[in-house]
Amino acid sequence: MLVSVPKTLDEAIEVIQRLAKELEKLGQENETLKQENEALRNELAKLKGGEPPDLDPSTPSGMIPAYQKENKGNRNRGRCKKPGRKDGHEGCRRAVPAVIHRTMEHTLDNCPECGTTLRDKKPSRRRIRYIEDIVKGGVEATEHVIYGSYCPKCKKVVEAKVNEALPNCTLGLYLIIMTAWLHYGLGVTIGNVVKWLNRICQIEVSSGGLFQAWYRIAEILKPFYEQIKEEARSSAVLHGDETGWRVNGKTFWLWCFAAKNLVFYVIKPSRASPVVKEVLGEIFKGVLICDFFGAYNAIVAWAKQRCITHLLRELKKISEHNYGGIWVDFYRKLRRVLKDALKLRELKEGLDKEQYQRRIRKLYDRLDELMYCNYNDKDVMRIVKRLRRHRSELFTFLEHCGVDASNNHAERMLRPPVTSRKNSYCNRSERGAEVQAIMMSIFKTLELRGIDPVRYLEESIRNQISTGILLPLAA
């Protein structure tokens, strides 16, 4: 902007006032542009799948409000395979049923196209088709006539026990366990379970009646739950993870401790170390695989493996908003060390013991070279602090067989409860949360062991009603 040279004092004052107004206007426009720039940066971060720059990347997902999370869409979009087997391969079809319950013959009296009579003609061919279906009206009402006899030794009238249902319950044992499996095992909402019973099975049941029956079942099966807890404590390798939960509208936490053939769930109002100590004790004699959450630092384990995938994921998230040269150089070097460690695990079979150990030591040397340097980047300093704290827990999977580099198993075991959490509103009481943990633990553990949970639990509870003894959980 060109300004003419003022000739008088009044003209100079007028020019100064005009320039001051122009500067004030430019300052306001600059502030507006800054706000728009910040908004665009946030939108860009969201489009790339990361969080807004002002959000700490170390913030756990469970602590981020739902309204701040973006829907990332279908992850498998564009990657779906063509259905069916490849050309040239043998086809796959459903096997013939092992038991045929009834046989129906279908003949024609007239041709469906021209109406010619075919009644007296012998069929020229015979074709068999198998159909499996659910029987309609599958509810069976049984009247149990129970006779009592006087026992002279006990000096009272005794009766035969009915093990087809819980005492004083009008719903059959199979129905209760099946509906419990639908709700706690498959995540079907209680409302849909009631609809299925009322409309398909033609049996009138209320949600309150089902819940009361499930509570009684959970009380009987509680020894199974305690047995799973003890087996988790004595596991050679155990995965641990946690996620948010709601109990009567309040924030609780669903903890998951999973091994190859068991899962132990517990719902607590705390996300702190006392929960880990309560489940695993002060000393865990196996290898604990977990993320970098501080609650797992409170217990002593024979060895720990921190999740490499969590670390790589966080490094990628930081790179979404930190473009500084110090961070980029550190990120590339650390990522290469972690990738080389994962690759070394795959090459273990082709290397002798001395070569393998030498490569492990080289990985530690490269890691130490990254950790003990001076950096002037807050993100790098935070990651370095974590690496120093957990240096001995990053490459445990290279030194012990059966130990995974990631905590994927625990995350997979948390996926069904998370799906159920989206469909329902978790639990309305702490008692309901306890029953939820008991039933989910038992159903998932039996599933991992290849056992039909409904049939097995029905037989176990029948035996408990008849003899008063609950058999041990199947291995």
Secondary structure, 3 states (H helix, E strand, C coil): CCCCCCCCHHHHHHHHHHHHHHHHHHHHHHHHHHHHHHHHHHHHHHHCCCCCCCCCCCCCHHHCCHHHCCCCCCCCCCCCCCCCCCCCCCCCCCCCCCCCCCCCCCCCCECCCCCCECCCCCCCCCCCCCCCCCCCCCCCCCCCCCCEEEECCCCEEEECCCCCCCCCCCCCHHHHHHHHHHHHHCCCCHHHHHHHHHHHCCCCCCHHHHHHHHHHHHHHCHHHHHHHHHHHHCCCEEEEEEEEEEECCEEEEEEEEEECCEEEEEEECCCCHHHHHHHHCCEEEEEEEECCCHHHHHCEEEEEEECHHHHHHHHHHHHCCCCCHHHHHHHHHHHHHHHHHHHHHHCHHHCCHHHHHHHHHHHHHHHHHHHCCCCCCHHHHHHHHHHHHCHHHCCHHHHCCCCCCCCHHHHHHHHHHHHHHHHCCCECCHHHHHHHHHHHHHHHHHHHCCCCHHHHHHHHHHHHHHHCCCCCCCC
